[in-house]
Amino acid sequence: MFFKSSKINEFRLWGLLLTMSGMGLMVLGTAGIVFWGQSGKVIAGIGLVIGLIAMMASMAIYFWAGMLSTSAVQLECPECHKLTKMLGKTDRCMFCKTILTLDPSQATITAEEIERQQTLGHSPETHTNVKKG
């Protein structure tokens, strides 16, 4: 459960990892000049080029995640009651990681059942699928 996240957050995570690895490659490549002098310039050039490519890929992923985020369905999570975005038929809440779905055939509990449980004072099952309807 620790590594499960919403799809938009997964895109952002990969963008962040590419940014950090690109910056690290650039710094380590430049450190080649310190360690090997004039012959380290080749290592610095390679590190800077690969780091630049990683940074550009990161920028593309962040742009893609932003474009997906603008067209994502917004809904209120039935468990934490925060507004979250959902991509595709199933996704996870960005905050509490509850599995959400808009497909009635994949849902294990309906929105009406959740409301009934809340009015009776019972909390809904942890990490349940929810269908709108």
N, CA, C and O atoms as a printed pandas DataFrame, in Angstrom:
     atom_number atom_name residue_name chain_id  residue_number  x_coord  y_coord  z_coord
0              1         N          MET        A               1    0.818   -1.194    0.000
1              2        CA          MET        A               1    0.000    0.000    0.000
2              3         C          MET        A               1    0.856    1.250    0.000
3              4         O          MET        A               1    0.383    2.312   -0.404
4              5         N          PHE        A               2    2.100    1.158    0.440
5              6        CA          PHE        A               2    2.962    2.331    0.572
6              7         C          PHE        A               2    3.258    2.972   -0.771
7              8         O          PHE        A               2    3.338    4.197   -0.855
8              9         N          PHE        A               3    3.424    2.182   -1.827
9             10        CA          PHE        A               3    3.828    2.718   -3.117
10            11         C          PHE        A               3    2.654    3.011   -4.045
11            12         O          PHE        A               3    2.881    3.404   -5.189
12            13         N          LYS        A               4    1.427    2.840   -3.608
13            14        CA          LYS        A               4    0.273    3.094   -4.447
14            15         C          LYS        A               4   -0.062    4.580   -4.402
15            16         O          LYS        A               4   -0.049    5.200   -3.339
16            17         N          SER        A               5   -0.361    5.139   -5.567
17            18        CA          SER        A               5   -0.651    6.559   -5.659
18            19         C          SER        A               5   -1.587    6.798   -6.840
19            20         O          SER        A               5   -1.831    5.902   -7.648
20            21         N          SER        A               6   -2.101    8.009   -6.923
21            22        CA          SER        A               6   -2.957    8.342   -8.058
22            23         C          SER        A               6   -2.106    8.463   -9.320
23            24         O          SER        A               6   -0.892    8.652   -9.251
24            25         N          LYS        A               7   -2.759    8.350  -10.460
25            26        CA          LYS        A               7   -2.024    8.349  -11.731
26            27         C          LYS        A               7   -1.327    9.682  -11.990
27            28         O          LYS        A               7   -0.200    9.697  -12.486
28            29         N          ILE        A               8   -1.967   10.785  -11.669
29            30        CA          ILE        A               8   -1.341   12.093  -11.876
30            31         C          ILE        A               8   -0.118   12.240  -10.988
31            32         O          ILE        A               8    0.904   12.771  -11.421
32            33         N          ASN        A               9   -0.213   11.773   -9.748
33            34        CA          ASN        A               9    0.945   11.845   -8.850
34            35         C          ASN        A               9    2.074   10.942   -9.324
35            36         O          ASN        A               9    3.242   11.266   -9.107
36            37         N          GLU        A              10    1.762    9.817   -9.965
37            38        CA          GLU        A              10    2.806    8.948  -10.516
38            39         C          GLU        A              10    3.569    9.658  -11.635
39            40         O          GLU        A              10    4.795    9.570  -11.707
40            41         N          PHE        A              11    2.837   10.364  -12.511
41            42        CA          PHE        A              11    3.506   11.135  -13.563
42            43         C          PHE        A              11    4.421   12.186  -12.955
43            44         O          PHE        A              11    5.554   12.358  -13.403
44            45         N          ARG        A              12    3.940   12.883  -11.947
45            46        CA          ARG        A              12    4.749   13.912  -11.299
46            47         C          ARG        A              12    5.972   13.314  -10.617
47            48         O          ARG        A              12    7.042   13.923  -10.612
48            49         N          LEU        A              13    5.819   12.130  -10.044
49            50        CA          LEU        A              13    6.963   11.461   -9.409
50            51         C          LEU        A              13    8.044   11.144  -10.428
51            52         O          LEU        A              13    9.224   11.375  -10.164
52            53         N          TRP        A              14    7.665   10.618  -11.590
53            54        CA          TRP        A              14    8.656   10.308  -12.625
54            55         C          TRP        A              14    9.309   11.572  -13.156
55            56         O          TRP        A              14   10.500   11.565  -13.466
56            57         N          GLY        A              15    8.549   12.660  -13.267
57            58        CA          GLY        A              15    9.133   13.931  -13.673
58            59         C          GLY        A              15   10.162   14.421  -12.665
59            60         O          GLY        A              15   11.227   14.912  -13.038
60            61         N          LEU        A              16    9.833   14.283  -11.380
61            62        CA          LEU        A              16   10.764   14.693  -10.333
62            63         C          LEU        A              16   12.028   13.834  -10.339
63            64         O          LEU        A              16   13.134   14.351  -10.181
64            65         N          LEU        A              17   11.864   12.530  -10.521
65            66        CA          LEU        A              17   13.036   11.643  -10.558
66            67         C          LEU        A              17   13.946   11.968  -11.736
67            68         O          LEU        A              17   15.170   11.949  -11.604
68            69         N          LEU        A              18   13.350   12.265  -12.885
69            70        CA          LEU        A              18   14.172   12.649  -14.034
70            71         C          LEU        A              18   14.872   13.987  -13.805
71            72         O          LEU        A              18   16.014   14.162  -14.228
72            73         N          THR        A              19   14.214   14.919  -13.153
73            74        CA          THR        A              19   14.843   16.200  -12.842
74            75         C          THR        A              19   16.045   15.999  -11.927
75            76         O          THR        A              19   17.125   16.532  -12.183
76            77         N          MET        A              20   15.852   15.232  -10.865
77            78        CA          MET        A              20   16.945   15.007   -9.912
78            79         C          MET        A              20   18.101   14.232  -10.549
79            80         O          MET        A              20   19.266   14.551  -10.315
80            81         N          SER        A              21   17.784   13.222  -11.347
81            82        CA          SER        A              21   18.859   12.451  -11.978
82            83         C          SER        A              21   19.595   13.295  -13.024
83            84         O          SER        A              21   20.812   13.180  -13.164
84            85         N          GLY        A              22   18.870   14.134  -13.751
85            86        CA          GLY        A              22   19.508   15.023  -14.726
86            87         C          GLY        A              22   20.443   16.009  -14.061
87            88         O          GLY        A              22   21.560   16.229  -14.529
88            89         N          MET        A              23   19.986   16.604  -12.968
89            90        CA          MET        A              23   20.846   17.540  -12.246
90            91         C          MET        A              23   22.048   16.826  -11.642
91            92         O          MET        A              23   23.158   17.358  -11.645
92            93         N          GLY        A              24   21.826   15.621  -11.124
93            94        CA          GLY        A              24   22.936   14.850  -10.561
94            95         C          GLY        A              24   23.974   14.494  -11.612
95            96         O          GLY        A              24   25.175   14.587  -11.355
96            97         N          LEU        A              25   23.523   14.086  -12.795
97            98        CA          LEU        A              25   24.463   13.782  -13.873
98            99         C          LEU        A              25   25.262   15.005  -14.283
99           100         O          LEU        A              25   26.454   14.904  -14.576
100          101         N          MET        A              26   24.615   16.152  -14.305
101          102        CA          MET        A              26   25.329   17.372  -14.666
102          103         C          MET        A              26   26.396   17.720  -13.631
103          104         O          MET        A              26   27.510   18.099  -13.991
104          105         N          VAL        A              27   26.066   17.593  -12.364
105          106        CA          VAL        A              27   27.021   17.896  -11.297
106          107         C          VAL        A              27   28.168   16.891  -11.300
107          108         O          VAL        A              27   29.333   17.275  -11.195
108          109         N          LEU        A              28   27.839   15.594  -11.422
109          110        CA          LEU        A              28   28.893   14.575  -11.443
110          111         C          LEU        A              28   29.768   14.697  -12.688
111          112         O          LEU        A              28   30.978   14.477  -12.624
112          113         N          GLY        A              29   29.165   15.043  -13.804
113          114        CA          GLY        A              29   29.949   15.241  -15.021
114          115         C          GLY        A              29   30.914   16.397  -14.878
115          116         O          GLY        A              29   32.066   16.312  -15.305
116          117         N          THR        A              30   30.446   17.473  -14.280
117          118        CA          THR        A              30   31.316   18.630  -14.060
118          119         C          THR        A              30   32.406   18.305  -13.040
119          120         O          THR        A              30   33.508   18.848  -13.115
120          121         N          ALA        A              31   32.104   17.432  -12.100
121          122        CA          ALA        A              31   33.131   17.023  -11.122
122          123         C          ALA        A              31   34.247   16.236  -11.790
123          124         O          ALA        A              31   35.333   16.111  -11.223
124          125         N          GLY        A              32   34.004   15.701  -12.986
125          126        CA          GLY        A              32   35.054   14.996  -13.717
126          127         C          GLY        A              32   36.228   15.898  -14.039
127          128         O          GLY        A              32   37.366   15.433  -14.110
128          129         N          ILE        A              33   35.968   17.183  -14.234
129          130        CA          ILE        A              33   37.054   18.138  -14.497
130          131         C          ILE        A              33   37.935   18.271  -13.264
131          132         O          ILE        A              33   39.157   18.368  -13.383
132          133         N          VAL        A              34   37.326   18.276  -12.081
133          134        CA          VAL        A              34   38.091   18.402  -10.836
134          135         C          VAL        A              34   38.971   17.182  -10.627
135          136         O          VAL        A              34   40.130   17.309  -10.232
136          137         N          PHE        A              35   38.423   15.997  -10.891
137          138        CA          PHE        A              35   39.173   14.771  -10.620
138          139         C          PHE        A              35   40.199   14.437  -11.688
139          140         O          PHE        A              35   41.285   13.958  -11.360
140          141         N          TRP        A              36   39.884   14.678  -12.968
141          142        CA          TRP        A              36   40.786   14.230  -14.030
142          143         C          TRP        A              36   41.360   15.367  -14.873
143          144         O          TRP        A              36   42.012   15.108  -15.884
144          145         N          GLY        A              37   41.139   16.590  -14.486
145          146        CA          GLY        A              37   41.741   17.716  -15.191
146          147         C          GLY        A              37   41.217   17.879  -16.608
147          148         O          GLY        A              37   40.009   17.839  -16.844
148          149         N          GLN        A              38   42.150   18.068  -17.566
149          150        CA          GLN        A              38   41.769   18.313  -18.959
150          151         C          GLN        A              38   41.061   17.117  -19.589
151          152         O          GLN        A              38   40.145   17.303  -20.390
152          153         N          SER        A              39   41.460   15.908  -19.248
153          154        CA          SER        A              39   40.790   14.735  -19.825
154          155         C          SER        A              39   39.378   14.550  -19.251
155          156         O          SER        A              39   38.571   13.816  -19.821
156          157         N          GLY        A              40   39.087   15.196  -18.149
157          158        CA          GLY        A              40   37.748   15.120  -17.557
158          159         C          GLY        A              40   36.724   15.953  -18.286
159          160         O          GLY        A              40   35.528   15.847  -18.015
160          161         N          LYS        A              41   37.180   16.794  -19.222
161          162        CA          LYS        A              41   36.232   17.616  -19.979
162          163         C          LYS        A              41   35.317   16.766  -20.843
163          164         O          LYS        A              41   34.165   17.131  -21.077
164          165         N          VAL        A              42   35.816   15.647  -21.313
165          166        CA          VAL        A              42   34.976   14.735  -22.100
166          167         C          VAL        A              42   33.869   14.164  -21.210
167          168         O          VAL        A              42   32.709   14.100  -21.617
168          169         N          ILE        A              43   34.232   13.755  -20.005
169          170        CA          ILE        A              43   33.244   13.225  -19.059
170          171         C          ILE        A              43   32.235   14.319  -18.704
171          172         O          ILE        A              43   31.037   14.056  -18.594
172          173         N          ALA        A              44   32.728   15.544  -18.526
173          174        CA          ALA        A              44   31.825   16.663  -18.214
174          175         C          ALA        A              44   30.858   16.906  -19.367
175          176         O          ALA        A              44   29.667   17.127  -19.144
176          177         N          GLY        A              45   31.360   16.867  -20.582
177          178        CA          GLY        A              45   30.484   17.075  -21.747
178          179         C          GLY        A              45   29.427   16.008  -21.863
179          180         O          GLY        A              45   28.266   16.310  -22.138
180          181         N          ILE        A              46   29.813   14.753  -21.656
181          182        CA          ILE        A              46   28.848   13.648  -21.726
182          183         C          ILE        A              46   27.804   13.781  -20.616
183          184         O          ILE        A              46   26.610   13.606  -20.857
184          185         N          GLY        A              47   28.261   14.092  -19.398
185          186        CA          GLY        A              47   27.334   14.252  -18.278
186          187         C          GLY        A              47   26.362   15.394  -18.492
187          188         O          GLY        A              47   25.180   15.285  -18.165
188          189         N          LEU        A              48   26.866   16.496  -19.047
189          190        CA          LEU        A              48   25.991   17.644  -19.291
190          191         C          LEU        A              48   24.964   17.350  -20.374
191          192         O          LEU        A              48   23.813   17.770  -20.254
192          193         N          VAL        A              49   25.344   16.648  -21.414
193          194        CA          VAL        A              49   24.408   16.335  -22.497
194          195         C          VAL        A              49   23.335   15.353  -22.017
195          196         O          VAL        A              49   22.147   15.557  -22.267
196          197         N          ILE        A              50   23.756   14.291  -21.329
197          198        CA          ILE        A              50   22.779   13.314  -20.831
198          199         C          ILE        A              50   21.871   13.958  -19.779
199          200         O          ILE        A              50   20.670   13.687  -19.750
200          201         N          GLY        A              51   22.434   14.803  -18.923
201          202        CA          GLY        A              51   21.630   15.514  -17.925
202          203         C          GLY        A              51   20.628   16.450  -18.564
203          204         O          GLY        A              51   19.493   16.565  -18.101
204          205         N          LEU        A              52   21.050   17.129  -19.645
205          206        CA          LEU        A              52   20.137   18.019  -20.355
206          207         C          LEU        A              52   18.983   17.232  -20.977
207          208         O          LEU        A              52   17.835   17.675  -20.942
208          209         N          ILE        A              53   19.289   16.074  -21.544
209          210        CA          ILE        A              53   18.238   15.228  -22.127
210          211         C          ILE        A              53   17.252   14.782  -21.044
211          212         O          ILE        A              53   16.041   14.778  -21.267
212          213         N          ALA        A              54   17.778   14.404  -19.864
213          214        CA          ALA        A              54   16.902   13.991  -18.760
214          215         C          ALA        A              54   16.028   15.154  -18.286
215          216         O          ALA        A              54   14.855   14.965  -17.965
216          217         N          MET        A              55   16.602   16.348  -18.245
217          218        CA          MET        A              55   15.818   17.521  -17.829
218          219         C          MET        A              55   14.722   17.851  -18.850
219          220         O          MET        A              55   13.611   18.222  -18.472
220          221         N          MET        A              56   15.036   17.716  -20.136
221          222        CA          MET        A              56   14.022   17.968  -21.170
222          223         C          MET        A              56   12.908   16.915  -21.099
223          224         O          MET        A              56   11.734   17.243  -21.270
224          225         N          ALA        A              57   13.272   15.655  -20.847
225          226        CA          ALA        A              57   12.260   14.608  -20.686
226          227         C          ALA        A              57   11.387   14.897  -19.469
227          228         O          ALA        A              57   10.176   14.677  -19.504
228          229         N          SER        A              58   11.992   15.383  -18.407
229          230        CA          SER        A              58   11.240   15.753  -17.210
230          231         C          SER        A              58   10.250   16.869  -17.514
231          232         O          SER        A              58    9.104   16.830  -17.066
232          233         N          MET        A              59   10.694   17.860  -18.274
233          234        CA          MET        A              59    9.818   18.962  -18.640
234          235         C          MET        A              59    8.638   18.451  -19.476
235          236         O          MET        A              59    7.506   18.900  -19.293
236          237         N          ALA        A              60    8.899   17.522  -20.383
237          238        CA          ALA        A              60    7.830   16.956  -21.204
238          239         C          ALA        A              60    6.827   16.179  -20.349
239          240         O          ALA        A              60    5.621   16.262  -20.579
240          241         N          ILE        A              61    7.320   15.431  -19.371
241          242        CA          ILE        A              61    6.428   14.661  -18.492
242          243         C          ILE        A              61    5.582   15.594  -17.635
243          244         O          ILE        A              61    4.384   15.365  -17.469
244          245         N          TYR        A              62    6.195   16.650  -17.086
245          246        CA          TYR        A              62    5.426   17.616  -16.304
246          247         C          TYR        A              62    4.361   18.301  -17.167
247          248         O          TYR        A              62    3.238   18.518  -16.710
248          249         N          PHE        A              63    4.707   18.638  -18.399
249          250        CA          PHE        A              63    3.736   19.255  -19.305
250          251         C          PHE        A              63    2.582   18.289  -19.587
251          252         O          PHE        A              63    1.415   18.680  -19.566
252          253         N          TRP        A              64    2.919   17.033  -19.849
253          254        CA          TRP        A              64    1.907   16.016  -20.128
254          255         C          TRP        A              64    0.988   15.823  -18.916
255          256         O          TRP        A              64   -0.230   15.736  -19.067
256          257         N          ALA        A              65    1.575   15.757  -17.716
257          258        CA          ALA        A              65    0.767   15.590  -16.504
258          259         C          ALA        A              65   -0.141   16.800  -16.298
259          260         O          ALA        A              65   -1.279   16.653  -15.851
260          261         N          GLY        A              66    0.349   17.982  -16.618
261          262        CA          GLY        A              66   -0.482   19.176  -16.497
262          263         C          GLY        A              66   -1.643   19.164  -17.459
263          264         O          GLY        A              66   -2.755   19.553  -17.100
264          265         N          MET        A              67   -1.400   18.722  -18.685
265          266        CA          MET        A              67   -2.477   18.656  -19.669
266          267         C          MET        A              67   -3.506   17.586  -19.278
267          268         O          MET        A              67   -4.707   17.789  -19.454
268          269         N          LEU        A              68   -3.041   16.457  -18.752
269          270        CA          LEU        A              68   -3.977   15.424  -18.286
270          271         C          LEU        A              68   -4.784   15.924  -17.093
271          272         O          LEU        A              68   -5.965   15.608  -16.948
272          273         N          SER        A              69   -4.130   16.705  -16.247
273          274        CA          SER        A              69   -4.798   17.202  -15.047
274          275         C          SER        A              69   -5.934   18.163  -15.376
275          276         O          SER        A              69   -6.926   18.226  -14.649
276          277         N          THR        A              70   -5.793   18.912  -16.471
277          278        CA          THR        A              70   -6.860   19.856  -16.818
278          279         C          THR        A              70   -8.120   19.153  -17.315
279          280         O          THR        A              70   -9.220   19.691  -17.188
280          281         N          SER        A              71   -7.969   17.958  -17.878
281          282        CA          SER        A              71   -9.134   17.242  -18.396
282          283         C          SER        A              71   -9.587   16.109  -17.474
283          284         O          SER        A              71  -10.479   15.341  -17.836
284          285         N          ALA        A              72   -8.993   15.996  -16.306
285          286        CA          ALA        A              72   -9.359   14.919  -15.382
286          287         C          ALA        A              72  -10.703   15.205  -14.717
287          288         O          ALA        A              72  -11.087   16.358  -14.520
288          289         N          VAL        A              73  -11.399   14.138  -14.381
289          290        CA          VAL        A              73  -12.685   14.242  -13.687
290          291         C          VAL        A              73  -12.407   14.572  -12.222
291          292         O          VAL        A              73  -11.607   13.905  -11.567
292          293         N          GLN        A              74  -13.075   15.606  -11.716
293          294        CA          GLN        A              74  -12.940   15.960  -10.304
294          295         C          GLN        A              74  -14.114   15.387   -9.538
295          296         O          GLN        A              74  -15.266   15.511   -9.953
296          297         N          LEU        A              75  -13.806   14.756   -8.408
297          298        CA          LEU        A              75  -14.858   14.226   -7.564
298          299         C          LEU        A              75  -14.415   14.269   -6.115
299          300         O          LEU        A              75  -13.228   14.401   -5.814
300          301         N          GLU        A              76  -15.380   14.155   -5.227
301          302        CA          GLU        A              76  -15.080   14.154   -3.801
302          303         C          GLU        A              76  -14.836   12.724   -3.353
303          304         O          GLU        A              76  -15.636   11.829   -3.627
304          305         N          CYS        A              77  -13.730   12.520   -2.666
305          306        CA          CYS        A              77  -13.415   11.181   -2.150
306          307         C          CYS        A              77  -14.422   10.837   -1.050
307          308         O          CYS        A              77  -14.660   11.652   -0.158
308          309         N          PRO        A              78  -15.015    9.643   -1.100
309          310        CA          PRO        A              78  -16.010    9.284   -0.087
310          311         C          PRO        A              78  -15.392    9.018    1.281
311          312         O          PRO        A              78  -16.104    9.004    2.285
312          313         N          GLU        A              79  -14.089    8.810    1.335
313          314        CA          GLU        A              79  -13.450    8.479    2.606
314          315         C          GLU        A              79  -12.886    9.707    3.315
315          316         O          GLU        A              79  -13.148    9.913    4.500
316          317         N          CYS        A              80  -12.107   10.528    2.594
317          318        CA          CYS        A              80  -11.494   11.703    3.237
318          319         C          CYS        A              80  -12.231   12.997    2.916
319          320         O          CYS        A              80  -11.913   14.043    3.482
320          321         N          HIS        A              81  -13.205   12.941    2.021
321          322        CA          HIS        A              81  -14.066   14.074    1.636
322          323         C          HIS        A              81  -13.273   15.252    1.066
323          324         O          HIS        A              81  -13.679   16.403    1.226
324          325         N          LYS        A              82  -12.153   14.977    0.409
325          326        CA          LYS        A              82  -11.390   16.020   -0.273
326          327         C          LYS        A              82  -11.628   15.890   -1.770
327          328         O          LYS        A              82  -11.892   14.800   -2.277
328          329         N          LEU        A              83  -11.532   17.008   -2.465
329          330        CA          LEU        A              83  -11.703   17.015   -3.906
330          331         C          LEU        A              83  -10.457   16.428   -4.560
331          332         O          LEU        A              83   -9.348   16.908   -4.322
332          333         N          THR        A              84  -10.627   15.401   -5.374
333          334        CA          THR        A              84   -9.509   14.728   -6.020
334          335         C          THR        A              84   -9.792   14.594   -7.514
335          336         O          THR        A              84  -10.932   14.724   -7.959
336          337         N          LYS        A              85   -8.739   14.334   -8.272
337          338        CA          LYS        A              85   -8.882   14.168   -9.721
338          339         C          LYS        A              85   -8.691   12.706  -10.071
339          340         O          LYS        A              85   -7.921   11.989   -9.431
340          341         N          MET        A              86   -9.418   12.272  -11.115
341          342        CA          MET        A              86   -9.395   10.868  -11.487
342          343         C          MET        A              86   -9.159   10.732  -12.984
343          344         O          MET        A              86   -9.840   11.377  -13.780
344          345         N          LEU        A              87   -8.207    9.906  -13.369
345          346        CA          LEU        A              87   -7.928    9.597  -14.771
346          347         C          LEU        A              87   -8.396    8.180  -15.057
347          348         O          LEU        A              87   -8.143    7.276  -14.260
348          349         N          GLY        A              88   -9.059    7.972  -16.159
349          350        CA          GLY        A              88   -9.491    6.634  -16.553
350          351         C          GLY        A              88  -10.707    6.160  -15.779
351          352         O          GLY        A              88  -11.405    6.946  -15.139
352          353         N          LYS        A              89  -10.948    4.839  -15.850
353          354        CA          LYS        A              89  -12.106    4.259  -15.167
354          355         C          LYS        A              89  -11.860    4.069  -13.680
355          356         O          LYS        A              89  -12.778    4.221  -12.873
356          357         N          THR        A              90  -10.620    3.736  -13.308
357          358        CA          THR        A              90  -10.280    3.572  -11.899
358          359         C          THR        A              90   -9.015    4.364  -11.598
359          360         O          THR        A              90   -8.126    4.492  -12.440
360          361         N          ASP        A              91   -8.955    4.882  -10.403
361          362        CA          ASP        A              91   -7.793    5.642   -9.947
362          363         C          ASP        A              91   -7.803    5.627   -8.427
363          364         O          ASP        A              91   -8.699    5.044   -7.815
364          365         N          ARG        A              92   -6.828    6.256   -7.824
365          366        CA          ARG        A              92   -6.763    6.356   -6.378
366          367         C          ARG        A              92   -6.930    7.812   -5.959
367          368         O          ARG        A              92   -6.622    8.731   -6.718
368          369         N          CYS        A              93   -7.418    8.004   -4.752
369          370        CA          CYS        A              93   -7.511    9.344   -4.196
370          371         C          CYS        A              93   -6.092    9.892   -4.021
371          372         O          CYS        A              93   -5.194    9.164   -3.598
372          373         N          MET        A              94   -5.889   11.171   -4.345
373          374        CA          MET        A              94   -4.570   11.777   -4.221
374          375         C          MET        A              94   -4.121   11.907   -2.770
375          376         O          MET        A              94   -2.928   12.061   -2.508
376          377         N          PHE        A              95   -5.045   11.848   -1.836
377          378        CA          PHE        A              95   -4.727   12.125   -0.447
378          379         C          PHE        A              95   -4.723   10.863    0.424
379          380         O          PHE        A              95   -3.758   10.613    1.148
380          381         N          CYS        A              96   -5.792   10.072    0.356
381          382        CA          CYS        A              96   -5.893    8.907    1.247
382          383         C          CYS        A              96   -5.679    7.580    0.522
383          384         O          CYS        A              96   -5.723    6.528    1.160
384          385         N          LYS        A              97   -5.451    7.598   -0.787
385          386        CA          LYS        A              97   -5.137    6.430   -1.607
386          387         C          LYS        A              97   -6.289    5.434   -1.736
387          388         O          LYS        A              97   -6.059    4.276   -2.085
388          389         N          THR        A              98   -7.517    5.861   -1.462
389          390        CA          THR        A              98   -8.684    4.994   -1.641
390          391         C          THR        A              98   -8.889    4.719   -3.127
391          392         O          THR        A              98   -8.757    5.628   -3.946
392          393         N          ILE        A              99   -9.207    3.494   -3.480
393          394        CA          ILE        A              99   -9.460    3.137   -4.875
394          395         C          ILE        A              99  -10.840    3.663   -5.257
395          396         O          ILE        A              99  -11.834    3.381   -4.588
396          397         N          LEU        A             100  -10.885    4.434   -6.347
397          398        CA          LEU        A             100  -12.132    5.027   -6.826
398          399         C          LEU        A             100  -12.418    4.531   -8.236
399          400         O          LEU        A             100  -11.495    4.248   -8.999
400          401         N          THR        A             101  -13.693    4.425   -8.579
401          402        CA          THR        A             101  -14.082    4.037   -9.926
402          403         C          THR        A             101  -15.402    4.703  -10.286
403          404         O          THR        A             101  -16.238    4.970   -9.422
404          405         N          LEU        A             102  -15.572    4.965  -11.568
405          406        CA          LEU        A             102  -16.856    5.449  -12.077
406          407         C          LEU        A             102  -17.594    4.345  -12.819
407          408         O          LEU        A             102  -18.721    4.550  -13.270
408          409         N          ASP        A             103  -16.973    3.181  -12.951
409          410        CA          ASP        A             103  -17.553    2.055  -13.664
410          411         C          ASP        A             103  -18.375    1.208  -12.685
411          412         O          ASP        A             103  -17.807    0.612  -11.770
412          413         N          PRO        A             104  -19.679    1.147  -12.857
413          414        CA          PRO        A             104  -20.515    0.379  -11.911
414          415         C          PRO        A             104  -20.165   -1.110  -11.853
415          416         O          PRO        A             104  -20.379   -1.749  -10.823
416          417         N          SER        A             105  -19.637   -1.665  -12.931
417          418        CA          SER        A             105  -19.320   -3.092  -12.923
418          419         C          SER        A             105  -18.084   -3.399  -12.083
419          420         O          SER        A             105  -17.885   -4.550  -11.692
420          421         N          GLN        A             106  -17.256   -2.409  -11.799
421          422        CA          GLN        A             106  -16.042   -2.637  -11.010
422          423         C          GLN        A             106  -16.189   -2.216   -9.555
423          424         O          GLN        A             106  -15.304   -2.489   -8.744
424          425         N          ALA        A             107  -17.281   -1.560   -9.213
425          426        CA          ALA        A             107  -17.480   -1.067   -7.855
426          427         C          ALA        A             107  -17.942   -2.191   -6.942
427          428         O          ALA        A             107  -18.713   -3.061   -7.349
428          429         N          THR        A             108  -17.465   -2.163   -5.708
429          430        CA          THR        A             108  -17.891   -3.150   -4.718
430          431         C          THR        A             108  -18.885   -2.557   -3.726
431          432         O          THR        A             108  -19.559   -3.290   -3.003
432          433         N          ILE        A             109  -18.976   -1.237   -3.694
433          434        CA          ILE        A             109  -19.920   -0.574   -2.797
434          435         C          ILE        A             109  -20.414    0.687   -3.502
435          436         O          ILE        A             109  -19.635    1.380   -4.156
436          437         N          THR        A             110  -21.698    0.984   -3.371
437          438        CA          THR        A             110  -22.260    2.147   -4.063
438          439         C          THR        A             110  -22.202    3.376   -3.170
439          440         O          THR        A             110  -21.975    3.276   -1.964
440          441         N          ALA        A             111  -22.410    4.535   -3.781
441          442        CA          ALA        A             111  -22.415    5.787   -3.029
442          443         C          ALA        A             111  -23.561    5.811   -2.015
443          444         O          ALA        A             111  -23.423    6.367   -0.925
444          445         N          GLU        A             112  -24.686    5.206   -2.380
445          446        CA          GLU        A             112  -25.822    5.160   -1.450
446          447         C          GLU        A             112  -25.483    4.335   -0.216
447          448         O          GLU        A             112  -25.866    4.699    0.896
448          449         N          GLU        A             113  -24.767    3.224   -0.400
449          450        CA          GLU        A             113  -24.380    2.393    0.736
450          451         C          GLU        A             113  -23.413    3.131    1.654
451          452         O          GLU        A             113  -23.466    2.970    2.873
452          453         N          ILE        A             114  -22.538    3.934    1.077
453          454        CA          ILE        A             114  -21.616    4.726    1.895
454          455         C          ILE        A             114  -22.383    5.753    2.710
455          456         O          ILE        A             114  -22.128    5.923    3.903
456          457         N          GLU        A             115  -23.331    6.445    2.062
457          458        CA          GLU        A             115  -24.140    7.426    2.781
458          459         C          GLU        A             115  -24.947    6.775    3.891
459          460         O          GLU        A             115  -25.070    7.339    4.978
460          461         N          ARG        A             116  -25.503    5.587    3.629
461          462        CA          ARG        A             116  -26.274    4.869    4.643
462          463         C          ARG        A             116  -25.374    4.484    5.825
463          464         O          ARG        A             116  -25.793    4.593    6.978
464          465         N          GLN        A             117  -24.139    4.033    5.549
465          466        CA          GLN        A             117  -23.213    3.672    6.623
466          467         C          GLN        A             117  -22.823    4.893    7.452
467          468         O          GLN        A             117  -22.666    4.800    8.669
468          469         N          GLN        A             118  -22.671    6.023    6.796
469          470        CA          GLN        A             118  -22.296    7.237    7.519
470          471         C          GLN        A             118  -23.433    7.743    8.386
471          472         O          GLN        A             118  -23.193    8.248    9.483
472          473         N          THR        A             119  -24.667    7.618    7.915
473          474        CA          THR        A             119  -25.800    8.065    8.723
474          475         C          THR        A             119  -26.021    7.137    9.912
475          476         O          THR        A             119  -26.517    7.576   10.950
476          477         N          LEU        A             120  -25.661    5.861    9.777
477          478        CA          LEU        A             120  -25.801    4.915   10.889
478          479         C          LEU        A             120  -24.642    5.032   11.881
479          480         O          LEU        A             120  -24.677    4.440   12.960
480          481         N          GLY        A             121  -23.617    5.799   11.508
481          482        CA          GLY        A             121  -22.491    5.969   12.421
482          483         C          GLY        A             121  -21.340    5.020   12.167
483          484         O          GLY        A             121  -20.328    5.074   12.864
484          485         N          HIS        A             122  -21.478    4.159   11.187
485          486        CA          HIS        A             122  -20.401    3.250   10.845
486          487         C          HIS        A             122  -19.510    3.917    9.806
487          488         O          HIS        A             122  -19.991    4.661    8.951
488          489         N          SER        A             123  -18.225    3.650    9.883
489          490        CA          SER        A             123  -17.332    4.174    8.846
490          491         C          SER        A             123  -17.316    3.191    7.684
491          492         O          SER        A             123  -17.402    1.983    7.903
492          493         N          PRO        A             124  -17.208    3.683    6.452
493          494        CA          PRO        A             124  -17.156    2.775    5.303
494          495         C          PRO        A             124  -15.891    1.937    5.332
495          496         O          PRO        A             124  -14.907    2.286    5.984
496          497         N          GLU        A             125  -15.937    0.831    4.619
497          498        CA          GLU        A             125  -14.773   -0.050    4.575
498          499         C          GLU        A             125  -13.573    0.709    4.048
499          500         O          GLU        A             125  -13.696    1.572    3.178
500          501         N          THR        A             126  -12.420    0.377    4.583
501          502        CA          THR        A             126  -11.198    1.034    4.147
502          503         C          THR        A             126  -10.861    0.602    2.732
503          504         O          THR        A             126  -10.892   -0.586    2.413
504          505         N          HIS        A             127  -10.541    1.566    1.891
505          506        CA          HIS        A             127  -10.098    1.352    0.515
506          507         C          HIS        A             127  -11.116    0.566   -0.308
507          508         O          HIS        A             127  -10.794   -0.466   -0.898
508          509         N          THR        A             128  -12.329    1.062   -0.337
509          510        CA          THR        A             128  -13.370    0.409   -1.119
510          511         C          THR        A             128  -13.503    1.078   -2.472
511          512         O          THR        A             128  -13.120    2.236   -2.642
512          513         N          ASN        A             129  -14.035    0.365   -3.414
513          514        CA          ASN        A             129  -14.352    0.943   -4.713
514          515         C          ASN        A             129  -15.671    1.673   -4.600
515          516         O          ASN        A             129  -16.567    1.232   -3.879
516          517         N          VAL        A             130  -15.801    2.776   -5.298
517          518        CA          VAL        A             130  -17.016    3.572   -5.222
518          519         C          VAL        A             130  -17.511    3.803   -6.629
519          520         O          VAL        A             130  -16.739    4.121   -7.534
520          521         N          LYS        A             131  -18.820    3.638   -6.804
521          522        CA          LYS        A             131  -19.405    3.979   -8.099
522          523         C          LYS        A             131  -20.390    5.094   -7.911
523          524         O          LYS        A             131  -21.077    5.163   -6.891
524          525         N          LYS        A             132  -20.465    5.957   -8.875
525          526        CA          LYS        A             132  -21.432    7.049   -8.819
526          527         C          LYS        A             132  -22.779    6.515   -9.265
527          528         O          LYS        A             132  -22.856    5.683  -10.169
528          529         N          GLY        A             133  -23.817    6.982   -8.647
529          530        CA          GLY        A             133  -25.108    6.537   -9.119
530          531         C          GLY        A             133  -26.155    6.555   -8.127
531          532         O          GLY        A             133  -27.294    6.195   -8.425
